[in-house]
Amino acid sequence: MKEIQATEYISTKLVCETLKIQPSTLRKYASMLDEKAVTEFYFTRDDSNNRIYTKEDIAMLHRVIELKNKPGHTLEAAINEVIGLSYNSDMHNAIAVNEEKDKYLEALHSFVAQQNKYFENYQEALQKKDDQIDRLESLISSLIENNSENAPAISEESKMSPNEPKKIEKKQSLFKKIFG
């Protein structure tokens, strides 16, 4: 079964005491709000056509008083602002959500652009390394060819000395550091 919530209405006297204003001031503010209202009346009325107030109405009237008391604000400006906030709160919320989404999307696009730039730079660096490796491999191949063409025939006497394997190991480890 659906639960029905009863609205609690507050008397004019209690509203005036809560807001610390005179009944005539309350009538003036309420009349101005009723005039600006999109619907027939801003405030609910009883069977005798007297205004009756809710807690939300008191909060709204309190906001009108706060805005009116700010330097440079008029009562009419305060009422317009409160009416605009009251009737357009859904629109304001939608605008705020869209602005938040726009900021998020902008940050996301910026991040993706940075990542793309990073990958482009990384790809360029890899290509340079590949080109360098190709040049070095070509150089090694030509050195090997030149050495084999110019190398004298190896005789038993020209075989490696005892220190040669250590020199070769050093060259191999240097080669591995460079290419490996």
Secondary structure, 3 states (H helix, E strand, C coil): CCCCCCCCCECHHHHHHHHCCCHHHHHHHHHHHHHHCCCCCCCEECCCCCEEECHHHHHHHHHHHHHHHCCCCCHHHHHHHHHHHHHHHHHHHHHHHHHHHHHHHHHHHHHHHHHHHHHHHHHHHHHHHHHHHHHHHHHHHHHHHHHHHHCCCCCCCCCCCCCHHHHHHHHHHHHHHHHC
